[in-house]
Amino acid sequence: MKVMVMVKATADSEAGAMPGTALLDAMGKFNEELVNAGVMLAGEGLRPSSHGVRVAFDGPQRRVIDGPFAETRELVAGFWLWQVRSMDEAIEWAKRCPNPMPGPSELEIRPLFCSQDFGAEFTPELQAQEERLRERLGH
């Protein structure tokens, strides 16, 4: 199963505070363990929401909302994409992660949908299209 592991934002990450050498080293070692175990598929840190925008949809209407965004605890400061056998395995890896922030912080783990989750609505034609796109992306 694939899961997205989100590093929740904090006041420090939203202020643009950069990690020190010790945290960069610890995260580098953790990421290396993930890669060596065949778990990590991708991972990146995100700039503060002041550098971002949101696009709001209402039917055919689109509205661009400039950051920063309120409710820091609802924001994401970084992510990993992991391939694991189960949610329990993802939790075990997450518990081994160095604290990604200087103070209290959280990781959120959410499973990705797979093609079987969509049922009959995901027709053979749509499945073939999805497969072509994944091949082009190298997945």
HELIX and SHEET records of a PDB file:
HELIX    1   1 ALA A   11  GLU A   14  1                                   4    
HELIX    2   2 THR A   21  ASN A   36  1                                  16    
HELIX    3   3 SER A   49  HIS A   51  5                                   3    
HELIX    4   4 THR A   72  GLU A   74  5                                   3    
HELIX    5   5 MET A   87  ARG A   96  1                                  10    
HELIX    6   6 SER A  115  GLU A  121  5                                   7    
HELIX    7   7 PRO A  124  LEU A  137  1                                  14    
SHEET    1   A 4 MET A  40  GLY A  45  0                                        
SHEET    2   A 4 VAL A  76  GLN A  83 -1                                        
SHEET    3   A 4 LYS A   2  LYS A   8 -1                                        
SHEET    4   A 4 LEU A 107  PRO A 111 -1                                        
SHEET    1   B 2 VAL A  53  ASP A  58  0                                        
SHEET    2   B 2 GLN A  61  ASP A  66 -1                                        
END                                                                             
